[in-house]
């Protein structure tokens, strides 16, 4: 079964067809950066959800612990704002 690349190799010549389908180092770096950015966003979402869950559902928190988590959450959002990061995007 011939693939599109096989057909183009016959039509364009093998070297030209291979050039069209070869990813450059820069393209691979862009792909890796995009994947890493998604990993960072997912990690930030996990932190946000963990802090939210602690404040909303953890009945065992003392007043001091609750205040600490609230302060931590506030500082977390301040840091995100300083870098213009919106977790809803």
CORCOR-V141926 format. One record per backbone hydrogen bond with DSSP energy under -1.0 kcal/mol. CO is the residue of the C=O (numbers start at 1). NH is the residue of the N-H. E is the energy in kcal/mol with one decimal. If there is no record, write none. Layout:
co:CO nh:NH e:E
co:CO nh:NH e:E
//
This chain:
co:3 nh:7 e:-2.3
co:4 nh:8 e:-2.5
co:5 nh:9 e:-2.3
co:6 nh:10 e:-1.6
co:7 nh:11 e:-1.9
co:8 nh:12 e:-3.8
co:9 nh:13 e:-1.1
co:13 nh:17 e:-2.2
co:14 nh:18 e:-2.4
co:15 nh:19 e:-1.8
co:16 nh:20 e:-1.6
co:17 nh:21 e:-1.2
co:24 nh:28 e:-2.2
co:25 nh:29 e:-2.3
co:26 nh:30 e:-2.3
co:27 nh:31 e:-2.2
co:28 nh:32 e:-2.6
co:29 nh:33 e:-2.7
co:30 nh:34 e:-2.2
co:31 nh:35 e:-2.3
co:32 nh:36 e:-2.6
co:33 nh:37 e:-2.5
co:34 nh:38 e:-2.0
co:35 nh:39 e:-2.1
co:36 nh:40 e:-2.4
co:37 nh:41 e:-2.4
co:38 nh:42 e:-2.6
co:39 nh:43 e:-2.1
co:40 nh:44 e:-2.5
co:41 nh:45 e:-2.5
co:42 nh:46 e:-2.1
co:43 nh:47 e:-2.2
co:44 nh:48 e:-2.7
co:45 nh:49 e:-2.9
co:46 nh:50 e:-2.4
co:47 nh:51 e:-2.5
co:48 nh:52 e:-2.6
co:49 nh:53 e:-2.5
co:50 nh:54 e:-2.3
co:51 nh:55 e:-2.1
co:52 nh:56 e:-2.5
co:53 nh:57 e:-2.9
co:54 nh:58 e:-1.1
co:57 nh:59 e:-1.2
co:62 nh:66 e:-2.8
co:63 nh:67 e:-2.5
co:64 nh:68 e:-2.3
co:65 nh:69 e:-2.6
co:66 nh:70 e:-2.5
co:67 nh:71 e:-2.4
co:68 nh:72 e:-2.7
co:69 nh:73 e:-2.6
co:70 nh:74 e:-2.2
co:71 nh:75 e:-2.6
co:72 nh:76 e:-2.4
co:73 nh:77 e:-2.2
co:74 nh:78 e:-2.1
co:75 nh:79 e:-2.4
co:76 nh:80 e:-2.2
co:77 nh:81 e:-2.6
co:78 nh:82 e:-2.4
co:79 nh:83 e:-1.2
co:80 nh:85 e:-2.8
co:81 nh:84 e:-1.8
co:86 nh:89 e:-1.4
//
